[in-house]
Amino acid sequence: MSAADKKESEPVTFRNPRNASGFTMVELLVVIAIIGVLIGISVIAFRSLDPSGKTTSATLHNAASMLAEFQAGGGDIGSLSRNPINGGTSDASIRASLVRDSTQRPLAIEDTKKVMQQLLRVPANRTALGKFPAEAILKSDDPNTPVPADAWGNPIVFVPAGGLSKVDLSDNPNQTIQSPDGRPFFASAGPDGLLNKGNDNRYSFRD
């Protein structure tokens, strides 16, 4: 038998594509899902270790305690919501500009200052003010009425009882953020300085 005849007589084999090297679509999806979970865990861990976040949480916690003392001392919580600055709006899109826009920041500062003036009428709150970290107070022309600040240098914003409206979350836009008990609260715009972008916002009823 010649070499040519022998070659023709050899059986022809076909490679099964399933045995080819590489990942299937299902395997790729599983890997992507695992990576997503790991990124989520990393973000949560980073936030828990972030000293800026801890400082702001402490400031918001102290501010919430002052609200509680104000009410316990017979203060009218409703009066805090009748704030004349900017019409007492709780629109996050407007308040975002108040916090970040340098030309509007005085309004946000004045807004919180008027609330602090009422809260500091309670003796216990004047004591509690000493618990605020030194870096959590904005420099002001009025040292008798300090304005709390977050760790990113923005004023802590007072939010009336109706909540903070028009807050966009990554999976749920145009939300209204309210405290569980329906009372006023304080908010930080977070690292981005934008209250209307709510994924990194911090609130006194959560910290």
Residue, then its C-alpha position, 0 to 999 in steps of 0.5 A: m500500500s502506497a503512502a497516499d493510499k494509507k493516508e486516504s484510509e485513515p479515519v477522519t476525526f472531528r473536534n467537538p467545539r465543546n472541548a475547545s479551550g475557553f469559557t462558556m457564556v455561563e461561566l463568564l456570567v458567573v465570573i462577572a457576578i462574583i466580581g460584582v459581589l466582591i466590589g460591593i463588599s469592598v465598597i462597604a468595607f471602605r466606607s466603614l473604614d473611611p475616617s471622613g465618613k465616621t467624622t460626619s456620622a458622629t456630627l450627624h448623631n450629635a445633631a440628632s441628639m440636639l433635636a431630641e433634647f429640643q423636643a424633650g425640653g418642650g420645643d416645638i419641632g414644627s417651628l423648625s420646619r417653618n424656616p424662612i430661608n429659601g421658602g423652607t424648601s426641601d427640594a434636594s435639587i435646589r439645596a444641592s446648589l446651596v451646598r456646593d455653589s459658592t455663591q449660594r452657600p451662605l443661604a445654606i449656612e444661614d438656614t442651618k444657623k437659624v435652626m441651631q439658634q433655636l436648638l441652643r436655647v436648651p442648656a443640654n444642647r449647649t453642653a452637647l455642642g462640645k461633643f462636636p469634633a473641632e473640624a465639624i464646625l464651619k468658621s463663621d462670623d458668629p461664634n455664638t451660633p456654630v454651623p455643623a459641617d461634614a468632613w468634606g467642608n460642606p455645611i450640614v443641611f437642615v431638612p424639614a419634617g416633609g423630607l428631602s425631595k427629588v433625590d436620585l438614587s442609582d436604582n430609583p430616581n426622584q425619591t423623597i427621603q424622610s425620617p422614620d418618625g416623620r421629624p425634621f433631620f440633618a443631612s450631609a451631601g457626602p463627598d460629591g457635595l450634591l444632595n440630589k445625588g443620593n447614593d453617598n448622602r448621609y442622614s442624622f436618622r441613619d447614623 
